């Protein structure tokens, strides 16, 4: 599986095409990678040639402390990328059934998480409101699209995210779901240059005070979903608001059952370790409860 990533090193933005232990970085300008995806129109060789031809390069260790990774294709300007996703997509939530040809398509519920620069990278804290009802980690496939000058969305690839949210608030009242989603989302920096994956398996471990407090498996590939990915995406992009020219869209495809369904409750300071074993991707983030803003400020 081909992989692309973007990072900042010594004040410059770069793109890379492997995961180390030593990597060659090719200097790029803000937005250049997104534009290259549009111009390449699905050709991996054209994409690589566009981003490497004539570019200044530097070789570094993948764990160099000066290498700061970025969410894939993230524009420097806030508001030029959107992070959103679908709910209730897994077969487990549909009695094990899958959408069949000929069935009437009823789109899944959709939610907005925030702008692209709200995404948190591995190792960064995930902040939530001071008194959540009941948090849930949600390891998910995250698709990346970039719109061309006419607003047509071009698929770039996929990575993985943790759609942390307050499921307890959602269950208290479905109308509170927009509030429930106002928790930070972790996004892995590795963009897989392939079609959305059919099989994604892994394991979640929640660490509290240095010890494992809960762990369990997950499956979030397309074969685990009731809906077809194509149908969900086509419906989302039927709305002009997400087809603004130049906009980057990060789209979460939904999560398996998790610690909440096993009776576990995430606490302030817990560390969520997500190991996507099928794709050799692992990322960790600490959960931090944040206090309310004092009145009058």
C-alpha positions in Angstrom: 0.0 0.0 0.0 1.4 3.4 -1.1 1.6 6.0 1.6 2.0 9.8 1.5 2.5 12.2 4.4 3.1 15.9 4.9 5.2 17.5 7.6 7.0 20.7 8.7 10.8 20.5 9.1 13.0 23.5 10.0 10.3 25.9 9.1 9.5 24.4 5.7 6.6 22.2 4.5 7.5 18.8 3.0 5.9 15.7 1.5 7.2 12.1 2.0 6.3 8.8 0.5 7.3 6.2 3.0 7.3 5.6 6.8 11.0 5.1 7.5 13.0 4.6 9.6 14.8 7.2 7.3 12.7 9.2 4.9 13.4 11.6 2.1 11.4 14.8 2.3 10.5 16.9 -0.8 9.8 20.6 -0.2 6.3 21.8 -1.2 4.3 24.9 -0.9 1.0 25.2 1.0 -1.7 23.7 -1.1 0.7 22.1 -3.6 -0.1 18.6 -2.6 -3.9 19.1 -2.8 -3.4 20.7 -6.3 -1.3 17.8 -7.4 -4.0 15.3 -6.5 -6.5 17.3 -8.7 -4.0 17.4 -11.6 -3.0 13.7 -11.3 -6.6 12.7 -11.5 -6.0 9.3 -9.8 -2.5 8.6 -11.3 -0.1 7.7 -8.5 2.9 8.1 -10.9 1.8 11.5 -12.0 1.2 12.6 -8.4 4.7 11.5 -7.3 6.3 13.1 -10.4 4.5 16.4 -9.8 5.6 16.6 -6.1 9.2 15.4 -6.5 10.4 16.8 -9.8 12.8 19.7 -9.1 11.9 19.8 -5.4 14.6 20.5 -2.8 15.1 17.4 -0.6 16.3 16.5 2.8 16.8 13.0 4.4 15.8 12.7 8.1 14.9 10.0 10.6 11.2 9.4 10.9 11.4 10.0 14.6 13.5 13.2 14.3 12.1 15.6 17.1 12.2 18.5 14.6 9.8 16.7 12.2 6.2 17.9 12.9 3.6 15.9 11.0 0.4 17.4 9.6 -3.0 16.0 8.8 -3.0 15.0 5.1 -3.5 17.9 2.7 -4.3 20.3 5.6 -4.4 23.9 4.2 -2.6 26.6 6.2 -5.6 28.8 6.2 -8.3 27.9 8.8 -11.7 27.2 7.3 -10.3 25.7 4.1 -10.9 22.2 5.3 -13.9 20.5 7.0 -14.0 17.5 9.3 -17.3 15.6 9.3 -18.7 12.0 9.4 -21.5 9.5 9.3 -23.4 7.9 12.2 -24.9 4.4 12.6 -23.1 2.9 9.6 -22.0 -0.5 11.0 -23.8 -3.7 10.3 -23.9 -4.3 14.1 -26.3 -1.4 14.3 -28.5 -3.0 11.6 -28.9 -6.5 13.0 -26.0 -7.7 10.8 -27.6 -6.7 7.6 -26.0 -4.9 4.6 -27.6 -2.5 2.1 -28.8 -4.6 -0.9 -29.1 -3.6 -4.5 -32.6 -2.4 -5.1 -33.2 -1.2 -1.6 -34.3 2.4 -1.2 -31.3 4.4 -0.1 -32.0 6.3 3.1 -28.8 8.2 3.9 -27.2 7.8 7.3 -27.1 10.7 9.8 -24.2 13.1 9.2 -22.4 15.3 11.7 -19.9 18.2 11.6 -16.9 18.0 13.8 -15.2 21.3 12.9 -12.6 22.8 10.6 -9.7 20.7 9.4 -7.2 22.4 11.7 -9.3 21.3 14.7 -7.9 17.8 14.1 -5.3 16.6 16.6 -2.2 14.5 15.7 -0.9 11.5 17.5 0.6 12.5 20.9 -1.5 15.6 21.2 -4.2 15.9 23.9 -7.8 15.5 23.0 -9.8 18.1 24.9 -13.5 17.6 25.9 -15.9 19.7 28.0 -15.4 19.7 31.8 -18.3 17.4 32.7 -19.1 15.0 29.8 -21.9 12.5 30.4 -20.1 9.5 29.0 -17.3 9.6 26.4 -16.6 7.0 23.7 -13.5 6.5 21.6 -14.4 5.7 17.9 -11.6 4.3 15.7 -12.7 5.0 12.1 -11.6 5.1 8.5 -11.2 8.7 7.4 -11.5 9.6 3.7 -9.8 12.6 2.2 -11.2 14.6 -0.7 -10.0 17.9 -2.3 -12.3 20.0 -4.5 -11.0 21.4 -7.8 -11.7 24.9 -9.1 -15.1 23.9 -10.2 -16.0 22.3 -6.9 -15.7 18.7 -8.1 -14.4 16.5 -5.3 -11.3 14.4 -6.1 -10.6 11.4 -3.8 -7.0 11.5 -2.4 -6.9 8.5 -0.1 -7.7 7.4 3.4 -6.2 7.4 6.9 -7.6 6.7 10.4 -9.0 8.8 13.1 -10.5 8.7 16.6 -13.8 10.4 16.7 -13.9 11.0 20.4 -17.4 12.2 21.5 -19.9 12.3 24.3 -22.2 9.4 23.5 -23.9 9.8 26.9 -25.1 13.3 25.9 -26.3 12.0 22.6 -28.3 9.2 24.2 -29.8 11.7 26.7 -31.3 13.5 23.7 -30.6 12.9 20.0 -31.0 16.6 19.4 -27.9 17.2 21.5 -25.7 15.3 19.0 -24.0 18.5 17.6 -22.9 19.2 21.2 -21.8 15.6 21.7 -19.4 15.9 18.7 -17.6 19.0 20.1 -14.7 16.9 21.3 -11.3 16.8 19.7 -10.6 14.3 17.0 -7.3 12.5 16.5 -6.1 12.0 12.9 -3.2 9.9 11.8 -0.8 11.6 9.3 -0.4 8.6 6.9 -2.5 8.9 3.8 -3.0 5.6 2.0 -3.2 6.1 -1.7 -5.7 3.4 -2.3 -9.4 2.8 -2.6 -11.3 2.9 0.7 -10.3 -0.3 2.6 -12.7 -3.2 2.8 -11.1 -4.7 5.9 -9.7 -2.7 8.8 -9.1 -4.5 12.1 -7.3 -3.4 15.3 -7.4 -3.0 19.0 -8.0 -0.2 21.4 -6.2 0.0 24.8 -7.2 2.6 27.4 -4.4 3.3 29.9 -5.1 4.9 33.3 -2.4 5.7 35.8 0.1 3.6 33.8 -2.0 0.4 33.6 -4.4 -1.0 31.1 -8.0 -0.1 32.2 -9.8 -1.4 29.2 -9.0 -3.0 25.9 -11.0 -4.5 23.0 -11.0 -5.1 19.2 -12.6 -3.1 16.5 -13.4 -3.4 12.8 -14.2 -0.4 10.7 -13.6 -1.5 7.1 -16.2 -1.2 4.4 -17.2 -4.9 4.8 -18.3 -4.1 8.4 -20.7 -1.4 7.2 -24.4 -1.6 6.4 -24.0 1.2 3.8 -21.9 1.3 0.7 -19.2 3.9 0.9 -20.0 5.1 -2.6 -23.6 5.8 -1.7 -22.7 7.7 1.5 -20.1 9.9 -0.3 -22.2 10.6 -3.3 -25.0 11.8 -1.1 -22.8 14.0 1.0 -21.3 15.7 -2.1 -24.7 16.4 -3.5 -24.7 19.4 -1.1 -23.1 22.5 -2.6 -21.8 23.6 0.9 -19.2 20.9 0.9 -18.2 21.4 -2.8 -16.7 24.9 -2.3 -13.7 25.2 -4.8 -10.4 24.3 -3.2 -12.0 22.9 0.0 -10.5 19.8 1.6 -13.0 17.3 3.2 -12.1 14.8 5.9 -14.9 12.3 6.1 -15.3 9.7 8.9 -17.1 6.5 8.0 -18.4 5.4 11.4 -17.2 3.3 14.3 -17.6 -0.2 15.7 -18.9 -0.7 19.2 -16.3 0.4 21.8 -15.5 0.7 25.5 -18.8 2.5 26.3 -20.8 -0.5 25.1 -18.7 -2.7 27.5 -19.7 -0.5 30.5 -16.4 1.3 30.7 -16.2 5.1 31.3 -13.3 7.2 30.0 -11.9 9.6 32.7 -9.8 12.7 32.6 -6.2 11.8 32.0 -6.8 8.5 30.3 -4.7 7.6 27.3 -6.3 6.1 24.3 -4.0 3.8 22.3 -5.4 2.8 18.9 -3.5 0.1 17.0 -4.8 -0.4 13.4 -3.1 -3.8 13.1 -4.3 -4.5 9.5 -2.4 -1.3 8.3 0.5 -1.1 10.8 -0.7 2.3 12.1 -0.7 3.1 15.8 -1.5 6.4 17.5 -2.1 7.5 21.1 -3.7 10.6 22.7 -4.5 11.6 26.2 -8.0 12.8 27.1 -8.2 16.1 29.0 -11.3 17.5 30.6 -11.3 21.3 30.3 -13.0 23.7 32.7 -15.6 26.3 31.7 -14.6 29.9 30.9 -15.1 32.1 33.9 -18.1 34.5 33.7 -17.4 37.9 32.3 -14.4 36.8 30.3 
